[in-house]
Amino acid sequence: MGAYKYVSELWRKKQSDVMRFLQRVRCWEYRQHPSIVRVTRPTCPDKARRLGYKAKQGYVIYRVRVRRGGRKRPVPKGIVYGKPKNQGFGPISISRLSLLMLLTVQSVNRTPGLTGSARVSTSRRELRGLTSAGKKYRGLRGKGHLHHKARPSRRATWKRNQTLSLRRYR
């Protein structure tokens, strides 16, 4: 097995002594940093390489602190409990998370295998709802007759159903 196989095996077994110790130390260390910090190398290199990361000029990695939980809770009457840090409330927001953005550095553009990552079609994917989380939010994960009202979008489907279109000769 290669080195990345061993690393991914470690990440899979999060209850092992090594990972529990690493996570405890890193958790304390990350709390001392600001919420957005630039890092020299990825925390999980095998996952980063699967997403398209290469250790060369033009790739920049940031670690961003994300609040706990998948969404803000719609709390009744605006009453929130718990720690003040977790007392935000509001509607479910769209997932806009860019996992891999490439700068237009010449060394990246010259590499034949990486030019696909710098194409216009892959730029600003998180703002266009094309990431996996964005598609999940819009209900575009499934296929077939159960999901035909989600495509091309819920708003387009609603508009199509509300518009009266009559044939000329009827």
C-alpha atoms as an extended CHARMM CRD file, in Angstrom:
* protein
*
       170  EXT
         1         1  MET       CA              0.0000000000        0.0000000000        0.0000000000  PROA      1               0.0000000000
         2         2  GLY       CA              1.1070000000        3.5460000000       -0.6810000000  PROA      2               0.0000000000
         3         3  ALA       CA              1.4590000000        6.2100000000        1.9670000000  PROA      3               0.0000000000
         4         4  TYR       CA             -1.9020000000        7.8170000000        1.1510000000  PROA      4               0.0000000000
         5         5  LYS       CA             -3.6660000000        4.5070000000        1.7850000000  PROA      5               0.0000000000
         6         6  TYR       CA             -2.2740000000        4.4460000000        5.3260000000  PROA      6               0.0000000000
         7         7  VAL       CA             -3.2740000000        8.0810000000        5.8760000000  PROA      7               0.0000000000
         8         8  SER       CA             -6.8270000000        7.4570000000        4.6650000000  PROA      8               0.0000000000
         9         9  GLU       CA             -6.9970000000        4.3670000000        6.8930000000  PROA      9               0.0000000000
        10        10  LEU       CA             -6.0720000000        6.5420000000        9.8770000000  PROA      10              0.0000000000
        11        11  TRP       CA             -8.8050000000        9.0600000000        9.0300000000  PROA      11              0.0000000000
        12        12  ARG       CA            -11.3350000000        6.2430000000        8.7020000000  PROA      12              0.0000000000
        13        13  LYS       CA            -10.6080000000        4.9470000000       12.2050000000  PROA      13              0.0000000000
        14        14  LYS       CA            -11.2950000000        8.0900000000       14.2030000000  PROA      14              0.0000000000
        15        15  GLN       CA            -11.6480000000        6.2500000000       17.5160000000  PROA      15              0.0000000000
        16        16  SER       CA             -8.0830000000        4.9210000000       17.4380000000  PROA      16              0.0000000000
        17        17  ASP       CA             -5.6240000000        6.2270000000       20.0210000000  PROA      17              0.0000000000
        18        18  VAL       CA             -3.4990000000        8.0230000000       17.4210000000  PROA      18              0.0000000000
        19        19  MET       CA             -6.4210000000        9.8920000000       15.8460000000  PROA      19              0.0000000000
        20        20  ARG       CA             -8.0180000000       10.7560000000       19.1810000000  PROA      20              0.0000000000
        21        21  PHE       CA             -4.7520000000       12.2620000000       20.3780000000  PROA      21              0.0000000000
        22        22  LEU       CA             -4.1830000000       14.1090000000       17.0820000000  PROA      22              0.0000000000
        23        23  GLN       CA             -7.7100000000       15.5200000000       17.0400000000  PROA      23              0.0000000000
        24        24  ARG       CA             -7.4800000000       16.6460000000       20.6660000000  PROA      24              0.0000000000
        25        25  VAL       CA             -4.1940000000       18.4740000000       20.0570000000  PROA      25              0.0000000000
        26        26  ARG       CA             -5.3700000000       19.9790000000       16.7690000000  PROA      26              0.0000000000
        27        27  CYS       CA             -8.6760000000       21.0850000000       18.2790000000  PROA      27              0.0000000000
        28        28  TRP       CA             -6.8370000000       23.0970000000       20.9170000000  PROA      28              0.0000000000
        29        29  GLU       CA             -4.3840000000       24.4650000000       18.3440000000  PROA      29              0.0000000000
        30        30  TYR       CA             -7.0950000000       25.5450000000       15.8850000000  PROA      30              0.0000000000
        31        31  ARG       CA             -8.9700000000       27.4000000000       18.6290000000  PROA      31              0.0000000000
        32        32  GLN       CA             -5.9280000000       29.6240000000       19.1330000000  PROA      32              0.0000000000
        33        33  HSD       CA             -5.9490000000       30.6930000000       15.4570000000  PROA      33              0.0000000000
        34        34  PRO       CA             -8.3480000000       33.1840000000       13.8440000000  PROA      34              0.0000000000
        35        35  SER       CA            -11.4370000000       31.8520000000       12.0720000000  PROA      35              0.0000000000
        36        36  ILE       CA             -9.8120000000       32.0930000000        8.6260000000  PROA      36              0.0000000000
        37        37  VAL       CA             -6.1380000000       31.1740000000        8.4390000000  PROA      37              0.0000000000
        38        38  ARG       CA             -3.8700000000       30.2670000000        5.5390000000  PROA      38              0.0000000000
        39        39  VAL       CA             -2.0730000000       26.9390000000        5.9610000000  PROA      39              0.0000000000
        40        40  THR       CA              1.0320000000       25.6820000000        4.2150000000  PROA      40              0.0000000000
        41        41  ARG       CA             -0.2170000000       22.1700000000        3.4690000000  PROA      41              0.0000000000
        42        42  PRO       CA             -3.5640000000       20.3530000000        3.6990000000  PROA      42              0.0000000000
        43        43  THR       CA             -4.5850000000       18.7080000000        6.9530000000  PROA      43              0.0000000000
        44        44  CYS       CA             -5.8140000000       15.6380000000        5.0930000000  PROA      44              0.0000000000
        45        45  PRO       CA             -3.4930000000       15.2680000000        2.0750000000  PROA      45              0.0000000000
        46        46  ASP       CA             -5.1450000000       12.2020000000        0.5480000000  PROA      46              0.0000000000
        47        47  LYS       CA             -8.5660000000       13.9080000000        0.4730000000  PROA      47              0.0000000000
        48        48  ALA       CA             -7.0260000000       17.1030000000       -0.9310000000  PROA      48              0.0000000000
        49        49  ARG       CA             -5.3660000000       15.1680000000       -3.7530000000  PROA      49              0.0000000000
        50        50  ARG       CA             -8.6360000000       13.4250000000       -4.5450000000  PROA      50              0.0000000000
        51        51  LEU       CA            -10.2230000000       16.8650000000       -4.9280000000  PROA      51              0.0000000000
        52        52  GLY       CA             -7.4620000000       17.9170000000       -7.3220000000  PROA      52              0.0000000000
        53        53  TYR       CA             -4.8040000000       19.4820000000       -5.1030000000  PROA      53              0.0000000000
        54        54  LYS       CA             -1.1820000000       19.4090000000       -6.2650000000  PROA      54              0.0000000000
        55        55  ALA       CA              1.7830000000       20.6290000000       -4.2090000000  PROA      55              0.0000000000
        56        56  LYS       CA              2.9210000000       23.2930000000       -6.6400000000  PROA      56              0.0000000000
        57        57  GLN       CA              2.7910000000       27.0480000000       -7.1260000000  PROA      57              0.0000000000
        58        58  GLY       CA             -0.6820000000       28.4730000000       -7.5660000000  PROA      58              0.0000000000
        59        59  TYR       CA             -2.5040000000       26.3140000000       -5.0200000000  PROA      59              0.0000000000
        60        60  VAL       CA             -3.4990000000       28.1080000000       -1.8310000000  PROA      60              0.0000000000
        61        61  ILE       CA             -5.1410000000       26.4090000000        1.1410000000  PROA      61              0.0000000000
        62        62  TYR       CA             -7.1450000000       28.1280000000        3.8750000000  PROA      62              0.0000000000
        63        63  ARG       CA             -8.6990000000       26.6240000000        6.9650000000  PROA      63              0.0000000000
        64        64  VAL       CA            -12.0540000000       28.1790000000        7.8270000000  PROA      64              0.0000000000
        65        65  ARG       CA            -13.8710000000       27.7310000000       11.1190000000  PROA      65              0.0000000000
        66        66  VAL       CA            -17.4280000000       26.5750000000       10.5890000000  PROA      66              0.0000000000
        67        67  ARG       CA            -20.0460000000       26.8310000000       13.2910000000  PROA      67              0.0000000000
        68        68  ARG       CA            -21.3190000000       23.6280000000       14.7930000000  PROA      68              0.0000000000
        69        69  GLY       CA            -24.2960000000       21.9330000000       13.1780000000  PROA      69              0.0000000000
        70        70  GLY       CA            -25.5500000000       21.6910000000        9.6420000000  PROA      70              0.0000000000
        71        71  ARG       CA            -27.8880000000       24.6720000000        9.7990000000  PROA      71              0.0000000000
        72        72  LYS       CA            -29.2630000000       27.4100000000       12.0080000000  PROA      72              0.0000000000
        73        73  ARG       CA            -32.2970000000       26.2760000000       13.9370000000  PROA      73              0.0000000000
        74        74  PRO       CA            -35.6570000000       27.9950000000       13.3220000000  PROA      74              0.0000000000
        75        75  VAL       CA            -36.2640000000       28.7250000000       17.0080000000  PROA      75              0.0000000000
        76        76  PRO       CA            -39.7670000000       29.4820000000       18.3070000000  PROA      76              0.0000000000
        77        77  LYS       CA            -40.4280000000       33.1440000000       19.1790000000  PROA      77              0.0000000000
        78        78  GLY       CA            -36.7150000000       33.9470000000       18.8870000000  PROA      78              0.0000000000
        79        79  ILE       CA            -35.8760000000       32.2730000000       22.2100000000  PROA      79              0.0000000000
        80        80  VAL       CA            -32.5210000000       30.5370000000       22.0760000000  PROA      80              0.0000000000
        81        81  TYR       CA            -30.7970000000       28.4770000000       24.7340000000  PROA      81              0.0000000000
        82        82  GLY       CA            -27.2540000000       27.2880000000       25.3060000000  PROA      82              0.0000000000
        83        83  LYS       CA            -23.9890000000       29.1330000000       24.9150000000  PROA      83              0.0000000000
        84        84  PRO       CA            -24.0710000000       32.6500000000       23.4270000000  PROA      84              0.0000000000
        85        85  LYS       CA            -21.7590000000       31.5090000000       20.6070000000  PROA      85              0.0000000000
        86        86  ASN       CA            -24.4070000000       29.0750000000       19.3760000000  PROA      86              0.0000000000
        87        87  GLN       CA            -27.3890000000       31.3890000000       19.7750000000  PROA      87              0.0000000000
        88        88  GLY       CA            -27.7320000000       32.4260000000       16.1410000000  PROA      88              0.0000000000
        89        89  PHE       CA            -31.0010000000       31.5850000000       14.4400000000  PROA      89              0.0000000000
        90        90  GLY       CA            -32.4550000000       32.0500000000       11.0040000000  PROA      90              0.0000000000
        91        91  PRO       CA            -33.5580000000       30.2190000000        7.8600000000  PROA      91              0.0000000000
        92        92  ILE       CA            -31.6300000000       27.4250000000        6.1840000000  PROA      92              0.0000000000
        93        93  SER       CA            -29.0360000000       29.0680000000        3.9770000000  PROA      93              0.0000000000
        94        94  ILE       CA            -27.6080000000       27.8590000000        0.6980000000  PROA      94              0.0000000000
        95        95  SER       CA            -24.3570000000       25.9170000000        0.9100000000  PROA      95              0.0000000000
        96        96  ARG       CA            -21.7500000000       27.9940000000       -0.8720000000  PROA      96              0.0000000000
        97        97  LEU       CA            -18.4640000000       26.3240000000       -0.1790000000  PROA      97              0.0000000000
        98        98  SER       CA            -15.6170000000       26.3420000000       -2.6340000000  PROA      98              0.0000000000
        99        99  LEU       CA            -13.3590000000       23.3800000000       -1.9880000000  PROA      99              0.0000000000
       100       100  LEU       CA            -10.8620000000       23.9730000000       -4.7560000000  PROA      100             0.0000000000
       101       101  MET       CA            -10.2580000000       27.3060000000       -6.4730000000  PROA      101             0.0000000000
       102       102  LEU       CA             -7.2710000000       27.7690000000       -8.7290000000  PROA      102             0.0000000000
       103       103  LEU       CA             -5.6020000000       31.0750000000       -9.3080000000  PROA      103             0.0000000000
       104       104  THR       CA             -4.5550000000       31.9400000000      -12.8320000000  PROA      104             0.0000000000
       105       105  VAL       CA             -0.8980000000       31.2150000000      -12.2330000000  PROA      105             0.0000000000
       106       106  GLN       CA              1.1040000000       30.4440000000      -15.3500000000  PROA      106             0.0000000000
       107       107  SER       CA              2.6170000000       27.2760000000      -13.9200000000  PROA      107             0.0000000000
       108       108  VAL       CA             -0.9000000000       25.9430000000      -13.3400000000  PROA      108             0.0000000000
       109       109  ASN       CA             -2.1370000000       26.9990000000      -16.7670000000  PROA      109             0.0000000000
       110       110  ARG       CA              0.8600000000       25.4530000000      -18.5130000000  PROA      110             0.0000000000
       111       111  THR       CA              0.2750000000       22.0350000000      -16.9570000000  PROA      111             0.0000000000
       112       112  PRO       CA             -1.8740000000       20.0140000000      -19.4000000000  PROA      112             0.0000000000
       113       113  GLY       CA             -3.7790000000       17.9910000000      -16.7990000000  PROA      113             0.0000000000
       114       114  LEU       CA             -4.7600000000       21.0300000000      -14.7230000000  PROA      114             0.0000000000
       115       115  THR       CA             -6.1430000000       23.3350000000      -17.4060000000  PROA      115             0.0000000000
       116       116  GLY       CA             -9.5690000000       21.7340000000      -16.9290000000  PROA      116             0.0000000000
       117       117  SER       CA             -9.6770000000       23.0220000000      -13.3580000000  PROA      117             0.0000000000
       118       118  ALA       CA             -9.0770000000       26.6020000000      -14.4940000000  PROA      118             0.0000000000
       119       119  ARG       CA            -11.7860000000       26.5770000000      -17.1960000000  PROA      119             0.0000000000
       120       120  VAL       CA            -14.6680000000       29.0420000000      -17.1170000000  PROA      120             0.0000000000
       121       121  SER       CA            -17.1520000000       26.2060000000      -16.6140000000  PROA      121             0.0000000000
       122       122  THR       CA            -15.4570000000       25.2650000000      -13.3230000000  PROA      122             0.0000000000
       123       123  SER       CA            -15.0330000000       28.8120000000      -12.0500000000  PROA      123             0.0000000000
       124       124  ARG       CA            -17.2680000000       30.1650000000       -9.2630000000  PROA      124             0.0000000000
       125       125  ARG       CA            -19.0990000000       26.8550000000       -9.0100000000  PROA      125             0.0000000000
       126       126  GLU       CA            -20.1270000000       27.5470000000       -5.4270000000  PROA      126             0.0000000000
       127       127  LEU       CA            -21.9800000000       30.7190000000       -6.4480000000  PROA      127             0.0000000000
       128       128  ARG       CA            -23.8780000000       28.9030000000       -9.1970000000  PROA      128             0.0000000000
       129       129  GLY       CA            -24.9840000000       26.0370000000       -6.9680000000  PROA      129             0.0000000000
       130       130  LEU       CA            -22.9290000000       23.4310000000       -8.8270000000  PROA      130             0.0000000000
       131       131  THR       CA            -21.1170000000       21.9060000000       -5.8640000000  PROA      131             0.0000000000
       132       132  SER       CA            -22.3590000000       18.6770000000       -4.3400000000  PROA      132             0.0000000000
       133       133  ALA       CA            -23.8290000000       20.5250000000       -1.3430000000  PROA      133             0.0000000000
       134       134  GLY       CA            -25.5080000000       23.0690000000       -3.6200000000  PROA      134             0.0000000000
       135       135  LYS       CA            -27.1330000000       20.3500000000       -5.7050000000  PROA      135             0.0000000000
       136       136  LYS       CA            -28.2880000000       18.5980000000       -2.5420000000  PROA      136             0.0000000000
       137       137  TYR       CA            -29.8910000000       21.8220000000       -1.2950000000  PROA      137             0.0000000000
       138       138  ARG       CA            -31.7590000000       22.2670000000       -4.5870000000  PROA      138             0.0000000000
       139       139  GLY       CA            -32.9750000000       18.6710000000       -4.5940000000  PROA      139             0.0000000000
       140       140  LEU       CA            -31.0240000000       17.6360000000       -7.6950000000  PROA      140             0.0000000000
       141       141  ARG       CA            -29.4770000000       14.4870000000       -6.2310000000  PROA      141             0.0000000000
       142       142  GLY       CA            -32.1410000000       12.0290000000       -7.3900000000  PROA      142             0.0000000000
       143       143  LYS       CA            -33.4020000000       10.8960000000      -10.7790000000  PROA      143             0.0000000000
       144       144  GLY       CA            -36.7040000000        9.6790000000      -12.1710000000  PROA      144             0.0000000000
       145       145  HSD       CA            -40.3510000000       10.5420000000      -11.7350000000  PROA      145             0.0000000000
       146       146  LEU       CA            -40.0020000000       11.3530000000       -8.0340000000  PROA      146             0.0000000000
       147       147  HSD       CA            -37.6820000000       14.2540000000       -8.7870000000  PROA      147             0.0000000000
       148       148  HSD       CA            -39.0850000000       15.6830000000      -12.0130000000  PROA      148             0.0000000000
       149       149  LYS       CA            -40.3950000000       18.7850000000      -10.2480000000  PROA      149             0.0000000000
       150       150  ALA       CA            -36.9210000000       19.7950000000       -9.0910000000  PROA      150             0.0000000000
       151       151  ARG       CA            -35.5010000000       20.2430000000      -12.5930000000  PROA      151             0.0000000000
       152       152  PRO       CA            -34.2610000000       22.5460000000      -14.0290000000  PROA      152             0.0000000000
       153       153  SER       CA            -35.1120000000       24.3550000000      -10.7890000000  PROA      153             0.0000000000
       154       154  ARG       CA            -38.0830000000       24.5850000000       -8.4700000000  PROA      154             0.0000000000
       155       155  ARG       CA            -38.7590000000       28.1470000000       -9.5560000000  PROA      155             0.0000000000
       156       156  ALA       CA            -38.6720000000       27.2270000000      -13.2560000000  PROA      156             0.0000000000
       157       157  THR       CA            -41.0540000000       24.3300000000      -12.6350000000  PROA      157             0.0000000000
       158       158  TRP       CA            -43.4390000000       26.5770000000      -10.7200000000  PROA      158             0.0000000000
       159       159  LYS       CA            -43.3240000000       29.1860000000      -13.4870000000  PROA      159             0.0000000000
       160       160  ARG       CA            -43.9430000000       26.5440000000      -16.1630000000  PROA      160             0.0000000000
       161       161  ASN       CA            -46.9780000000       25.2440000000      -14.2850000000  PROA      161             0.0000000000
       162       162  GLN       CA            -48.4010000000       28.7340000000      -13.7130000000  PROA      162             0.0000000000
       163       163  THR       CA            -48.0530000000       29.8910000000      -17.3250000000  PROA      163             0.0000000000
       164       164  LEU       CA            -51.0750000000       29.2860000000      -19.5180000000  PROA      164             0.0000000000
       165       165  SER       CA            -49.9270000000       28.2810000000      -22.9900000000  PROA      165             0.0000000000
       166       166  LEU       CA            -52.6010000000       27.6960000000      -25.6250000000  PROA      166             0.0000000000
       167       167  ARG       CA            -52.0330000000       26.2720000000      -29.0770000000  PROA      167             0.0000000000
       168       168  ARG       CA            -52.9410000000       28.5030000000      -31.9890000000  PROA      168             0.0000000000
       169       169  TYR       CA            -55.3510000000       26.0680000000      -33.6410000000  PROA      169             0.0000000000
       170       170  ARG       CA            -57.4450000000       24.1840000000      -31.1050000000  PROA      170             0.0000000000
